[in-house]
Amino acid sequence: MHTKILWILFSCYTFCLPAYATVAVSDAVDLHPLNLLNKIRAESGLQPLSMSETLTLSAQNHAAYISRHNLPAQHIEDETQFYAGFTGKTPVERALHSGYKSRLVAENVSSGQTSYQESIDGLMSAVYHRLVFLNPVYNEIGLARVPYARHNYIFTYLLGNRLYNQMCHSGAALSQERFYTGICEPNFPVDARLFETTGKVLLKDTPDVVIWPPEGASQVMPVFYEESPDPLPDVSVSGYPVSVQFNTLKLPGARLLSMDLFDFHTGQKINNVRLLNRDNDPNQLLRENEYVLFPMQRLKNDNTYQVTIHYASEHQKYTKSWQFKTRPLSSLEHVYTINENDKTITIPYGLNKFVLFFPPNSSYPSFDAYHIKYSQGMSPQINFIDQNTLEVALSPIKNSEMLLTLSDQRQLKIQVRQAYSSQINSPQSHKP
């Protein structure tokens, strides 16, 4: 009996702004990226990943190709044959080129960040990419970071299954009875029972339900922007997505009955949500055991939320609830909320660091760059917190001002008033 396996190629990428930690881990600790990923997996009850030299070689090759050809963000998953450094059009082909024998691989790629921390945080906020990192079937990884444009980096992550790869290397799975093809390279028939048993090994040590954000998580981003493919193609800004994955080995036939999000302090249910599953996922990437709840508006900062799910497996029904907390907007005391009609703010002389928060709305959901003119001597330094929030540091000069123009063409004048100054520095444009 012959069954051909057609792997769904889960090759994802993201080009997001630097995001803050879902569960705070300081870059100052300088943790290896493998530790960052394994901390995330441990919080979800998953087994750790180990490093694979072969997958790392493939990840390095692909990152170097992207950097060498300076590919735009929307094409960083692509390689073109006959171009220098080409190792394969797909993640599977690139893994096989580097000597990996199993075709069960998945790839995440991000660009525009400066550290693994920022890259991983951004990928974890992008739900398709998150589910790659939280897939219990993967137990080894290769990763790479290569310089990219504007002092940023390309980050590549290639995940695989060590047991499947060993099986494909040894050829021990060769069978002429009930078998699968399309698993190994070369493409020999793989004994069906051995393949299925191997697939259950990691699921035995996986929780019944894998959730994210996990129970008790703090510093959760309150907002989700966009990823590619985009799970919310009609929306630019929403709340941070909550994901649920059922372990079908322990919960055969598991299905979600309901999933609700509440403001924990008020008890109020968040009604404006969108629940995605395999049937209504616009990109058809979610599997039958995966569900994602999107709050359709940005969540509150520094607030606790509760998730409650009702689900069933065979003839039993279950309920699970847990809480997570969003991070504060900033640790700074001075936060200015800039509404749509605000054109000017005046800051007190002596204030040298503050935050500007531009709440998303239908006219101005977010921005990704800014342009400034400022009085001589102010020396402003501006950093993105997210695509609605800027942290500003400057040297306040009496009677000075700065004109901030956002990429969506909104303008804000920031004044420090006491004596007139007509000296305005040359304009500067910035992107995160």
Secondary structure as UniProt FT lines:
FT   STRAND          2..4
FT   STRAND          11..14
FT   HELIX           27..29
FT   HELIX           33..43
FT   TURN            44..45
FT   STRAND          50..51
FT   HELIX           53..69
FT   HELIX           73..75
FT   TURN            76..77
FT   TURN            81..82
FT   TURN            84..85
FT   HELIX           91..97
FT   TURN            98..99
FT   STRAND          105..113
FT   HELIX           116..125
FT   HELIX           127..133
FT   TURN            136..137
FT   STRAND          140..147
FT   HELIX           149..151
FT   STRAND          153..160
FT   HELIX           162..170
FT   TURN            172..173
FT   STRAND          179..181
FT   STRAND          190..191
FT   HELIX           192..203
FT   TURN            204..205
FT   STRAND          209..212
FT   TURN            215..216
FT   STRAND          217..220
FT   STRAND          223..224
FT   TURN            233..234
FT   STRAND          238..239
FT   STRAND          242..246
FT   TURN            248..250
FT   TURN            252..253
FT   STRAND          255..263
FT   TURN            264..266
FT   STRAND          273..276
FT   TURN            278..280
FT   TURN            282..283
FT   TURN            288..289
FT   STRAND          290..295
FT   TURN            301..302
FT   STRAND          304..313
FT   TURN            314..315
FT   STRAND          316..326
FT   STRAND          335..337
FT   TURN            340..341
FT   STRAND          344..346
FT   TURN            349..350
FT   STRAND          353..357
FT   STRAND          370..375
FT   TURN            376..377
FT   STRAND          381..386
FT   TURN            387..388
FT   STRAND          389..393
FT   TURN            398..399
FT   STRAND          400..406
FT   TURN            407..408
FT   STRAND          411..416
FT   STRAND          428..430
//
